[in-house]
Amino acid sequence: MKISELRGKTNDQLATLLLDLKKEAFNLRFQKVSGELEKTSRVREVKRTIARVKTLLNLIARNQLEGGANA
């Protein structure tokens, strides 16, 4: 998921998405260990999307603390 797609979401939507992505990453790790994982690139994609969501949430939180609206 691209950062431009994430910017259109609310804080609650981002938090829910982050939780879902963490669950997916957890399940992908288990699939990898058990040898069931077919699309190994999905692990990397999920990890990067988690990083994007966290970065955006931190940026929003920082802007709210500073009183700005540059998110």
PyMOL Python script that loads the backbone (N, CA, C, O; Angstrom):
from pymol import cmd

cmd.read_pdbstr("""\
ATOM      1  N   MET A   1       0.847  -1.166   0.000  1.00  0.00           N
ATOM      2  CA  MET A   1       0.000   0.000   0.000  1.00  0.00           C
ATOM      3  C   MET A   1       0.898   1.238   0.000  1.00  0.00           C
ATOM      4  O   MET A   1       1.868   1.315   0.755  1.00  0.00           O
ATOM      5  N   LYS A   2       0.571   2.175  -0.833  1.00  0.00           N
ATOM      6  CA  LYS A   2       1.376   3.374  -0.970  1.00  0.00           C
ATOM      7  C   LYS A   2       1.014   4.393   0.104  1.00  0.00           C
ATOM      8  O   LYS A   2      -0.095   4.382   0.638  1.00  0.00           O
ATOM      9  N   ILE A   3       1.958   5.269   0.410  1.00  0.00           N
ATOM     10  CA  ILE A   3       1.751   6.285   1.439  1.00  0.00           C
ATOM     11  C   ILE A   3       0.629   7.235   1.047  1.00  0.00           C
ATOM     12  O   ILE A   3      -0.076   7.747   1.916  1.00  0.00           O
ATOM     13  N   SER A   4       0.455   7.476  -0.236  1.00  0.00           N
ATOM     14  CA  SER A   4      -0.615   8.371  -0.679  1.00  0.00           C
ATOM     15  C   SER A   4      -1.990   7.777  -0.365  1.00  0.00           C
ATOM     16  O   SER A   4      -2.936   8.512  -0.081  1.00  0.00           O
ATOM     17  N   GLU A   5      -2.097   6.456  -0.418  1.00  0.00           N
ATOM     18  CA  GLU A   5      -3.350   5.797  -0.063  1.00  0.00           C
ATOM     19  C   GLU A   5      -3.599   5.873   1.435  1.00  0.00           C
ATOM     20  O   GLU A   5      -4.744   5.966   1.876  1.00  0.00           O
ATOM     21  N   LEU A   6      -2.531   5.833   2.209  1.00  0.00           N
ATOM     22  CA  LEU A   6      -2.658   5.861   3.660  1.00  0.00           C
ATOM     23  C   LEU A   6      -3.010   7.249   4.186  1.00  0.00           C
ATOM     24  O   LEU A   6      -3.695   7.369   5.203  1.00  0.00           O
ATOM     25  N   ARG A   7      -2.556   8.282   3.514  1.00  0.00           N
ATOM     26  CA  ARG A   7      -2.804   9.648   3.974  1.00  0.00           C
ATOM     27  C   ARG A   7      -4.286  10.013   3.982  1.00  0.00           C
ATOM     28  O   ARG A   7      -4.693  10.910   4.720  1.00  0.00           O
ATOM     29  N   GLY A   8      -5.090   9.338   3.182  1.00  0.00           N
ATOM     30  CA  GLY A   8      -6.516   9.623   3.126  1.00  0.00           C
ATOM     31  C   GLY A   8      -7.318   8.967   4.240  1.00  0.00           C
ATOM     32  O   GLY A   8      -8.531   9.163   4.323  1.00  0.00           O
ATOM     33  N   LYS A   9      -6.661   8.192   5.095  1.00  0.00           N
ATOM     34  CA  LYS A   9      -7.354   7.468   6.157  1.00  0.00           C
ATOM     35  C   LYS A   9      -7.293   8.240   7.476  1.00  0.00           C
ATOM     36  O   LYS A   9      -6.397   9.055   7.693  1.00  0.00           O
ATOM     37  N   THR A  10      -8.262   7.968   8.346  1.00  0.00           N
ATOM     38  CA  THR A  10      -8.297   8.590   9.667  1.00  0.00           C
ATOM     39  C   THR A  10      -7.359   7.844  10.611  1.00  0.00           C
ATOM     40  O   THR A  10      -6.851   6.771  10.283  1.00  0.00           O
ATOM     41  N   ASN A  11      -7.138   8.423  11.781  1.00  0.00           N
ATOM     42  CA  ASN A  11      -6.275   7.777  12.781  1.00  0.00           C
ATOM     43  C   ASN A  11      -6.819   6.414  13.186  1.00  0.00           C
ATOM     44  O   ASN A  11      -6.058   5.459  13.343  1.00  0.00           O
ATOM     45  N   ASP A  12      -8.147   6.322  13.358  1.00  0.00           N
ATOM     46  CA  ASP A  12      -8.754   5.050  13.748  1.00  0.00           C
ATOM     47  C   ASP A  12      -8.581   4.004  12.657  1.00  0.00           C
ATOM     48  O   ASP A  12      -8.305   2.841  12.950  1.00  0.00           O
ATOM     49  N   GLN A  13      -8.738   4.406  11.411  1.00  0.00           N
ATOM     50  CA  GLN A  13      -8.559   3.476  10.298  1.00  0.00           C
ATOM     51  C   GLN A  13      -7.107   3.010  10.219  1.00  0.00           C
ATOM     52  O   GLN A  13      -6.843   1.839   9.943  1.00  0.00           O
ATOM     53  N   LEU A  14      -6.173   3.920  10.458  1.00  0.00           N
ATOM     54  CA  LEU A  14      -4.754   3.556  10.431  1.00  0.00           C
ATOM     55  C   LEU A  14      -4.412   2.598  11.563  1.00  0.00           C
ATOM     56  O   LEU A  14      -3.655   1.647  11.369  1.00  0.00           O
ATOM     57  N   ALA A  15      -4.968   2.847  12.742  1.00  0.00           N
ATOM     58  CA  ALA A  15      -4.709   1.971  13.883  1.00  0.00           C
ATOM     59  C   ALA A  15      -5.272   0.571  13.624  1.00  0.00           C
ATOM     60  O   ALA A  15      -4.632  -0.426  13.955  1.00  0.00           O
ATOM     61  N   THR A  16      -6.447   0.498  13.045  1.00  0.00           N
ATOM     62  CA  THR A  16      -7.053  -0.793  12.716  1.00  0.00           C
ATOM     63  C   THR A  16      -6.229  -1.508  11.645  1.00  0.00           C
ATOM     64  O   THR A  16      -5.999  -2.714  11.731  1.00  0.00           O
ATOM     65  N   LEU A  17      -5.795  -0.766  10.653  1.00  0.00           N
ATOM     66  CA  LEU A  17      -4.969  -1.343   9.594  1.00  0.00           C
ATOM     67  C   LEU A  17      -3.654  -1.870  10.166  1.00  0.00           C
ATOM     68  O   LEU A  17      -3.192  -2.943   9.776  1.00  0.00           O
ATOM     69  N   LEU A  18      -3.052  -1.120  11.085  1.00  0.00           N
ATOM     70  CA  LEU A  18      -1.796  -1.536  11.707  1.00  0.00           C
ATOM     71  C   LEU A  18      -1.987  -2.845  12.465  1.00  0.00           C
ATOM     72  O   LEU A  18      -1.149  -3.743  12.379  1.00  0.00           O
ATOM     73  N   LEU A  19      -3.077  -2.953  13.200  1.00  0.00           N
ATOM     74  CA  LEU A  19      -3.364  -4.174  13.939  1.00  0.00           C
ATOM     75  C   LEU A  19      -3.543  -5.356  12.984  1.00  0.00           C
ATOM     76  O   LEU A  19      -3.021  -6.443  13.235  1.00  0.00           O
ATOM     77  N   ASP A  20      -4.272  -5.146  11.902  1.00  0.00           N
ATOM     78  CA  ASP A  20      -4.487  -6.205  10.915  1.00  0.00           C
ATOM     79  C   ASP A  20      -3.179  -6.633  10.258  1.00  0.00           C
ATOM     80  O   ASP A  20      -2.947  -7.821  10.037  1.00  0.00           O
ATOM     81  N   LEU A  21      -2.329  -5.658   9.949  1.00  0.00           N
ATOM     82  CA  LEU A  21      -1.050  -5.974   9.316  1.00  0.00           C
ATOM     83  C   LEU A  21      -0.130  -6.743  10.258  1.00  0.00           C
ATOM     84  O   LEU A  21       0.597  -7.638   9.827  1.00  0.00           O
ATOM     85  N   LYS A  22      -0.161  -6.396  11.537  1.00  0.00           N
ATOM     86  CA  LYS A  22       0.666  -7.120  12.510  1.00  0.00           C
ATOM     87  C   LYS A  22       0.195  -8.563  12.645  1.00  0.00           C
ATOM     88  O   LYS A  22       1.010  -9.478  12.768  1.00  0.00           O
ATOM     89  N   LYS A  23      -1.122  -8.765  12.624  1.00  0.00           N
ATOM     90  CA  LYS A  23      -1.659 -10.129  12.674  1.00  0.00           C
ATOM     91  C   LYS A  23      -1.242 -10.912  11.431  1.00  0.00           C
ATOM     92  O   LYS A  23      -0.874 -12.084  11.514  1.00  0.00           O
ATOM     93  N   GLU A  24      -1.305 -10.246  10.278  1.00  0.00           N
ATOM     94  CA  GLU A  24      -0.907 -10.908   9.041  1.00  0.00           C
ATOM     95  C   GLU A  24       0.577 -11.268   9.064  1.00  0.00           C
ATOM     96  O   GLU A  24       0.958 -12.354   8.628  1.00  0.00           O
ATOM     97  N   ALA A  25       1.411 -10.368   9.565  1.00  0.00           N
ATOM     98  CA  ALA A  25       2.845 -10.643   9.649  1.00  0.00           C
ATOM     99  C   ALA A  25       3.104 -11.832  10.565  1.00  0.00           C
ATOM    100  O   ALA A  25       3.954 -12.674  10.278  1.00  0.00           O
ATOM    101  N   PHE A  26       2.372 -11.893  11.660  1.00  0.00           N
ATOM    102  CA  PHE A  26       2.494 -13.017  12.589  1.00  0.00           C
ATOM    103  C   PHE A  26       2.149 -14.328  11.892  1.00  0.00           C
ATOM    104  O   PHE A  26       2.882 -15.310  12.007  1.00  0.00           O
ATOM    105  N   ASN A  27       1.035 -14.337  11.172  1.00  0.00           N
ATOM    106  CA  ASN A  27       0.609 -15.543  10.456  1.00  0.00           C
ATOM    107  C   ASN A  27       1.584 -15.916   9.345  1.00  0.00           C
ATOM    108  O   ASN A  27       1.832 -17.098   9.103  1.00  0.00           O
ATOM    109  N   LEU A  28       2.135 -14.915   8.674  1.00  0.00           N
ATOM    110  CA  LEU A  28       3.100 -15.194   7.608  1.00  0.00           C
ATOM    111  C   LEU A  28       4.370 -15.826   8.166  1.00  0.00           C
ATOM    112  O   LEU A  28       4.963 -16.700   7.533  1.00  0.00           O
ATOM    113  N   ARG A  29       4.786 -15.385   9.348  1.00  0.00           N
ATOM    114  CA  ARG A  29       5.974 -15.984   9.974  1.00  0.00           C
ATOM    115  C   ARG A  29       5.742 -17.465  10.265  1.00  0.00           C
ATOM    116  O   ARG A  29       6.621 -18.296  10.040  1.00  0.00           O
ATOM    117  N   PHE A  30       4.556 -17.782  10.764  1.00  0.00           N
ATOM    118  CA  PHE A  30       4.238 -19.184  11.028  1.00  0.00           C
ATOM    119  C   PHE A  30       4.197 -20.002   9.749  1.00  0.00           C
ATOM    120  O   PHE A  30       4.685 -21.131   9.713  1.00  0.00           O
ATOM    121  N   GLN A  31       3.620 -19.437   8.707  1.00  0.00           N
ATOM    122  CA  GLN A  31       3.569 -20.145   7.432  1.00  0.00           C
ATOM    123  C   GLN A  31       4.967 -20.383   6.883  1.00  0.00           C
ATOM    124  O   GLN A  31       5.245 -21.430   6.298  1.00  0.00           O
ATOM    125  N   LYS A  32       5.845 -19.405   7.074  1.00  0.00           N
ATOM    126  CA  LYS A  32       7.214 -19.542   6.585  1.00  0.00           C
ATOM    127  C   LYS A  32       7.945 -20.667   7.304  1.00  0.00           C
ATOM    128  O   LYS A  32       8.651 -21.457   6.677  1.00  0.00           O
ATOM    129  N   VAL A  33       7.775 -20.736   8.613  1.00  0.00           N
ATOM    130  CA  VAL A  33       8.444 -21.769   9.398  1.00  0.00           C
ATOM    131  C   VAL A  33       7.917 -23.158   9.056  1.00  0.00           C
ATOM    132  O   VAL A  33       8.681 -24.121   8.986  1.00  0.00           O
ATOM    133  N   SER A  34       6.615 -23.255   8.845  1.00  0.00           N
ATOM    134  CA  SER A  34       6.014 -24.561   8.568  1.00  0.00           C
ATOM    135  C   SER A  34       6.140 -24.961   7.095  1.00  0.00           C
ATOM    136  O   SER A  34       5.774 -26.077   6.726  1.00  0.00           O
ATOM    137  N   GLY A  35       6.650 -24.068   6.260  1.00  0.00           N
ATOM    138  CA  GLY A  35       6.857 -24.391   4.851  1.00  0.00           C
ATOM    139  C   GLY A  35       5.623 -24.222   3.991  1.00  0.00           C
ATOM    140  O   GLY A  35       5.605 -24.688   2.852  1.00  0.00           O
ATOM    141  N   GLU A  36       4.596 -23.573   4.498  1.00  0.00           N
ATOM    142  CA  GLU A  36       3.354 -23.386   3.754  1.00  0.00           C
ATOM    143  C   GLU A  36       3.327 -22.094   2.938  1.00  0.00           C
ATOM    144  O   GLU A  36       2.452 -21.909   2.093  1.00  0.00           O
ATOM    145  N   LEU A  37       4.273 -21.215   3.188  1.00  0.00           N
ATOM    146  CA  LEU A  37       4.268 -19.899   2.543  1.00  0.00           C
ATOM    147  C   LEU A  37       4.692 -20.021   1.085  1.00  0.00           C
ATOM    148  O   LEU A  37       5.790 -20.487   0.780  1.00  0.00           O
ATOM    149  N   GLU A  38       3.808 -19.598   0.193  1.00  0.00           N
ATOM    150  CA  GLU A  38       4.095 -19.681  -1.238  1.00  0.00           C
ATOM    151  C   GLU A  38       4.648 -18.370  -1.779  1.00  0.00           C
ATOM    152  O   GLU A  38       5.572 -18.365  -2.592  1.00  0.00           O
ATOM    153  N   LYS A  39       4.080 -17.264  -1.326  1.00  0.00           N
ATOM    154  CA  LYS A  39       4.484 -15.953  -1.829  1.00  0.00           C
ATOM    155  C   LYS A  39       5.357 -15.265  -0.767  1.00  0.00           C
ATOM    156  O   LYS A  39       4.855 -14.524   0.078  1.00  0.00           O
ATOM    157  N   THR A  40       6.645 -15.520  -0.824  1.00  0.00           N
ATOM    158  CA  THR A  40       7.546 -15.014   0.211  1.00  0.00           C
ATOM    159  C   THR A  40       7.708 -13.501   0.174  1.00  0.00           C
ATOM    160  O   THR A  40       8.078 -12.896   1.180  1.00  0.00           O
ATOM    161  N   SER A  41       7.441 -12.891  -0.955  1.00  0.00           N
ATOM    162  CA  SER A  41       7.580 -11.443  -1.060  1.00  0.00           C
ATOM    163  C   SER A  41       6.528 -10.709  -0.236  1.00  0.00           C
ATOM    164  O   SER A  41       6.684  -9.525   0.062  1.00  0.00           O
ATOM    165  N   ARG A  42       5.459 -11.411   0.133  1.00  0.00           N
ATOM    166  CA  ARG A  42       4.388 -10.792   0.922  1.00  0.00           C
ATOM    167  C   ARG A  42       4.896 -10.395   2.312  1.00  0.00           C
ATOM    168  O   ARG A  42       4.431  -9.403   2.873  1.00  0.00           O
ATOM    169  N   VAL A  43       5.837 -11.149   2.872  1.00  0.00           N
ATOM    170  CA  VAL A  43       6.406 -10.834   4.185  1.00  0.00           C
ATOM    171  C   VAL A  43       7.056  -9.459   4.138  1.00  0.00           C
ATOM    172  O   VAL A  43       6.817  -8.621   5.007  1.00  0.00           O
ATOM    173  N   ARG A  44       7.864  -9.236   3.138  1.00  0.00           N
ATOM    174  CA  ARG A  44       8.560  -7.962   2.992  1.00  0.00           C
ATOM    175  C   ARG A  44       7.576  -6.816   2.762  1.00  0.00           C
ATOM    176  O   ARG A  44       7.733  -5.731   3.322  1.00  0.00           O
ATOM    177  N   GLU A  45       6.577  -7.063   1.946  1.00  0.00           N
ATOM    178  CA  GLU A  45       5.573  -6.054   1.643  1.00  0.00           C
ATOM    179  C   GLU A  45       4.797  -5.648   2.898  1.00  0.00           C
ATOM    180  O   GLU A  45       4.545  -4.463   3.118  1.00  0.00           O
ATOM    181  N   VAL A  46       4.424  -6.621   3.713  1.00  0.00           N
ATOM    182  CA  VAL A  46       3.677  -6.341   4.942  1.00  0.00           C
ATOM    183  C   VAL A  46       4.542  -5.560   5.925  1.00  0.00           C
ATOM    184  O   VAL A  46       4.073  -4.608   6.549  1.00  0.00           O
ATOM    185  N   LYS A  47       5.800  -5.959   6.063  1.00  0.00           N
ATOM    186  CA  LYS A  47       6.697  -5.252   6.984  1.00  0.00           C
ATOM    187  C   LYS A  47       6.884  -3.794   6.574  1.00  0.00           C
ATOM    188  O   LYS A  47       6.919  -2.905   7.425  1.00  0.00           O
ATOM    189  N   ARG A  48       7.001  -3.556   5.296  1.00  0.00           N
ATOM    190  CA  ARG A  48       7.182  -2.186   4.819  1.00  0.00           C
ATOM    191  C   ARG A  48       5.909  -1.358   4.995  1.00  0.00           C
ATOM    192  O   ARG A  48       5.976  -0.169   5.308  1.00  0.00           O
ATOM    193  N   THR A  49       4.763  -1.981   4.795  1.00  0.00           N
ATOM    194  CA  THR A  49       3.502  -1.270   4.995  1.00  0.00           C
ATOM    195  C   THR A  49       3.311  -0.934   6.467  1.00  0.00           C
ATOM    196  O   THR A  49       2.809   0.141   6.796  1.00  0.00           O
ATOM    197  N   ILE A  50       3.707  -1.845   7.360  1.00  0.00           N
ATOM    198  CA  ILE A  50       3.654  -1.561   8.794  1.00  0.00           C
ATOM    199  C   ILE A  50       4.511  -0.350   9.110  1.00  0.00           C
ATOM    200  O   ILE A  50       4.096   0.522   9.873  1.00  0.00           O
ATOM    201  N   ALA A  51       5.696  -0.286   8.536  1.00  0.00           N
ATOM    202  CA  ALA A  51       6.589   0.852   8.765  1.00  0.00           C
ATOM    203  C   ALA A  51       5.969   2.144   8.242  1.00  0.00           C
ATOM    204  O   ALA A  51       6.086   3.187   8.884  1.00  0.00           O
ATOM    205  N   ARG A  52       5.317   2.089   7.097  1.00  0.00           N
ATOM    206  CA  ARG A  52       4.674   3.284   6.545  1.00  0.00           C
ATOM    207  C   ARG A  52       3.548   3.780   7.449  1.00  0.00           C
ATOM    208  O   ARG A  52       3.417   4.980   7.689  1.00  0.00           O
ATOM    209  N   VAL A  53       2.741   2.849   7.946  1.00  0.00           N
ATOM    210  CA  VAL A  53       1.627   3.227   8.813  1.00  0.00           C
ATOM    211  C   VAL A  53       2.150   3.835  10.112  1.00  0.00           C
ATOM    212  O   VAL A  53       1.645   4.860  10.572  1.00  0.00           O
ATOM    213  N   LYS A  54       3.165   3.200  10.701  1.00  0.00           N
ATOM    214  CA  LYS A  54       3.742   3.728  11.942  1.00  0.00           C
ATOM    215  C   LYS A  54       4.341   5.116  11.736  1.00  0.00           C
ATOM    216  O   LYS A  54       4.187   5.998  12.580  1.00  0.00           O
ATOM    217  N   THR A  55       5.017   5.300  10.624  1.00  0.00           N
ATOM    218  CA  THR A  55       5.609   6.599  10.316  1.00  0.00           C
ATOM    219  C   THR A  55       4.533   7.659  10.191  1.00  0.00           C
ATOM    220  O   THR A  55       4.678   8.758  10.727  1.00  0.00           O
ATOM    221  N   LEU A  56       3.470   7.346   9.500  1.00  0.00           N
ATOM    222  CA  LEU A  56       2.377   8.299   9.317  1.00  0.00           C
ATOM    223  C   LEU A  56       1.693   8.612  10.642  1.00  0.00           C
ATOM    224  O   LEU A  56       1.371   9.770  10.911  1.00  0.00           O
ATOM    225  N   LEU A  57       1.467   7.596  11.474  1.00  0.00           N
ATOM    226  CA  LEU A  57       0.855   7.825  12.786  1.00  0.00           C
ATOM    227  C   LEU A  57       1.738   8.709  13.657  1.00  0.00           C
ATOM    228  O   LEU A  57       1.240   9.592  14.356  1.00  0.00           O
ATOM    229  N   ASN A  58       3.051   8.473  13.618  1.00  0.00           N
ATOM    230  CA  ASN A  58       3.973   9.308  14.393  1.00  0.00           C
ATOM    231  C   ASN A  58       3.998  10.738  13.872  1.00  0.00           C
ATOM    232  O   ASN A  58       4.074  11.682  14.658  1.00  0.00           O
ATOM    233  N   LEU A  59       3.935  10.905  12.568  1.00  0.00           N
ATOM    234  CA  LEU A  59       3.917  12.230  11.975  1.00  0.00           C
ATOM    235  C   LEU A  59       2.656  12.990  12.389  1.00  0.00           C
ATOM    236  O   LEU A  59       2.715  14.174  12.722  1.00  0.00           O
ATOM    237  N   ILE A  60       1.530  12.304  12.363  1.00  0.00           N
ATOM    238  CA  ILE A  60       0.266  12.922  12.767  1.00  0.00           C
ATOM    239  C   ILE A  60       0.309  13.299  14.233  1.00  0.00           C
ATOM    240  O   ILE A  60      -0.117  14.393  14.601  1.00  0.00           O
ATOM    241  N   ALA A  61       0.815  12.412  15.077  1.00  0.00           N
ATOM    242  CA  ALA A  61       0.898  12.681  16.509  1.00  0.00           C
ATOM    243  C   ALA A  61       1.827  13.868  16.785  1.00  0.00           C
ATOM    244  O   ALA A  61       1.523  14.715  17.625  1.00  0.00           O
ATOM    245  N   ARG A  62       2.940  13.925  16.088  1.00  0.00           N
ATOM    246  CA  ARG A  62       3.890  15.021  16.280  1.00  0.00           C
ATOM    247  C   ARG A  62       3.262  16.349  15.859  1.00  0.00           C
ATOM    248  O   ARG A  62       3.439  17.363  16.535  1.00  0.00           O
ATOM    249  N   ASN A  63       2.537  16.346  14.755  1.00  0.00           N
ATOM    250  CA  ASN A  63       1.893  17.570  14.291  1.00  0.00           C
ATOM    251  C   ASN A  63       0.800  18.026  15.250  1.00  0.00           C
ATOM    252  O   ASN A  63       0.593  19.227  15.424  1.00  0.00           O
ATOM    253  N   GLN A  64       0.101  17.083  15.872  1.00  0.00           N
ATOM    254  CA  GLN A  64      -0.933  17.454  16.828  1.00  0.00           C
ATOM    255  C   GLN A  64      -0.320  18.043  18.080  1.00  0.00           C
ATOM    256  O   GLN A  64      -0.884  18.963  18.673  1.00  0.00           O
ATOM    257  N   LEU A  65       0.846  17.520  18.499  1.00  0.00           N
ATOM    258  CA  LEU A  65       1.520  18.070  19.673  1.00  0.00           C
ATOM    259  C   LEU A  65       2.032  19.480  19.407  1.00  0.00           C
ATOM    260  O   LEU A  65       1.975  20.344  20.282  1.00  0.00           O
ATOM    261  N   GLU A  66       2.529  19.705  18.201  1.00  0.00           N
ATOM    262  CA  GLU A  66       3.069  21.010  17.842  1.00  0.00           C
ATOM    263  C   GLU A  66       1.959  22.000  17.484  1.00  0.00           C
ATOM    264  O   GLU A  66       2.199  23.205  17.410  1.00  0.00           O
ATOM    265  N   GLY A  67       0.762  21.496  17.265  1.00  0.00           N
ATOM    266  CA  GLY A  67      -0.345  22.362  16.905  1.00  0.00           C
ATOM    267  C   GLY A  67      -0.422  22.650  15.419  1.00  0.00           C
ATOM    268  O   GLY A  67      -1.183  23.518  14.991  1.00  0.00           O
ATOM    269  N   GLY A  68       0.360  21.930  14.629  1.00  0.00           N
ATOM    270  CA  GLY A  68       0.349  22.144  13.180  1.00  0.00           C
ATOM    271  C   GLY A  68      -0.621  21.204  12.491  1.00  0.00           C
ATOM    272  O   GLY A  68      -1.178  20.293  13.103  1.00  0.00           O
ATOM    273  N   ALA A  69      -0.807  21.446  11.210  1.00  0.00           N
ATOM    274  CA  ALA A  69      -1.699  20.585  10.425  1.00  0.00           C
ATOM    275  C   ALA A  69      -1.041  20.228   9.101  1.00  0.00           C
ATOM    276  O   ALA A  69      -1.682  20.304   8.052  1.00  0.00           O
ATOM    277  N   ASN A  70       0.237  19.837   9.136  1.00  0.00           N
ATOM    278  CA  ASN A  70       0.973  19.534   7.914  1.00  0.00           C
ATOM    279  C   ASN A  70       0.932  18.070   7.552  1.00  0.00           C
ATOM    280  O   ASN A  70       1.726  17.628   6.721  1.00  0.00           O
ATOM    281  N   ALA A  71       0.044  17.308   8.138  1.00  0.00           N
ATOM    282  CA  ALA A  71      -0.033  15.866   7.812  1.00  0.00           C
ATOM    283  C   ALA A  71      -0.687  15.753   6.502  1.00  0.00           C
ATOM    284  O   ALA A  71      -0.873  14.645   5.998  1.00  0.00           O
TER     285      ALA A  71
END
""", "prot")
cmd.dss("prot")
cmd.show_as("cartoon", "prot")
cmd.util.cbc("prot")
cmd.orient("prot")
